[in-house]
Amino acid sequence: MPLLFLERFPWPSLRTYTALSALALLGAGLSAYRALSQAPGGTAGTEPAEPQRCTGPRALDVAYYLLSDSLCVWVLVNTACCFLMLVAKLIQCMVFGPLRVSERQHLKDKFWNFIFYKFIFIFGVLNVQTVEEVVMWCLWFSGLVFLHLMVQLCKDRFEYLSFSPTTPMSSHVRVLALLIAMLLSCCGLAVVCGVVGYTHGMHTLAFMAAESLLVTVRTAHVILRYVVHLWDLNHEGTWEGKGTYVYYTDFVMELTLLSLDLMHHIHMLLFGNIWLSMASLVIFMQLRYLFHEVQRRIRRHKNYLRVVGNMEARFAVATPEELAVNNDDCAICWDSMQSARKLPCGHLFHNSCLRSWLEQDTSCPTCRMSLNITDSHHVREDHQRENLDENLVPVAAAEGRPRLNQHNHFFHFDGSRIASWLPSFSVEVMHTTNILGIAQASNSQLNVMAHQIQEMFPQVPYHLVLQDLQLTRSVEITTDNILEGRIQVPFPTQRADSIRPALNNSVERHSTDQEDTGTVTQ
């Protein structure tokens, strides 16, 4: 939930912000020195002592005054944030160089989302009352947001460098060294969690440990992906097992990250009495998103296992003779094939490439021959669940399938009418009597989807497209059905048969007219 009004605010540049922070720190130091000098118990007016003994206590007194004054404390917090920004700018110049547009946008979105949720956490979940606690959490989250932004930047840069075959090894080494340094910093965060949690209780320890574990898992994920990529670069030939390693690395790390985040939000919901507050609403929305993400990831893994099992059972490994006869590159990755799997149509593909293709489509990548390796019932259920997860409006079932008898109640809350910072949300309650629980879409949405498909395939009649959409509820699946010939399209010969009698009548009429004119001239 990015704060758009904060993104559009004209923030100062880093140079201006650094100058203002330095002036604020200097003013706070002078103010503390003057306050201590004018204090009744201060050293002003007394006989001067030795310079070595006078300088030390005076500096300690100024530092203690800055930490004890409420206004000066925020100046110190701002100075720490400015220092982190300067360190981040230095890292950018040394490791990354100029940032791309997508990297800047990802950093901006990550930063404002982090600020929004941590504001809700501090003042909505913890409900802190003292300035000392607010300062402690602000310093803690300042370090965390620095690490999160660096991890996001390393991830984006890794994805960019991994697709470039001419990337020098020095660029990989710099990014990987930064990731290792960040992983060591995460170990330092674990020490801070233990020290602070020992003095402030188990709940504080759990909150801080969850935040540090989240950034540690993200950092470890990018490091593992980098290790797999560098191993593939130094590997001679094509590494067939790269896809499997990459998939299971992403699966384990993403599922661990989602599980940690889900438990962290459940702990936040159960920690305080926030059941009827704006914070509880935000946490419920995030819990719903995380729960659906876990379900989607597990469902995708089941589909992956089903595809791998069917592929290994139905498609045999190509023999060296078949590879020598074809002597062709893989049509998916355009790389040479030392080993491949042979489809019933005779085309050969890499094992990992074919597996990735079959997760999305069940036809041959070259000739579009239908392979039928998965049960149509399971495929239809998977697509229905994906559409529901993406908040697509479901449609009614076609004839022969059970229809729904549902009553919907829609509630909308517009927070902008009360305050500009309040969110707007909608709640729809559906009462259905069907076991499948699939809602019925409006005819207008079906017509829009049908018109989109008919613009691509004008030869397909409108009623056939609409009838298939009622079964698939997806533009992509209906398009695949048309391409694979599952929808019986009337060919031009059929229409020519219907037009031929009219043409014959016109020809006969034209011939009779010519005979009539001939007789008249005679």
Summary of the structure (lengths in Angstrom):
residues: 522
radius of gyration: 33.5
end to end distance: 91.0
largest distance: 146.9
contacts: 1383
relative contact order: 0.04
helix: 69%
strand: 4%
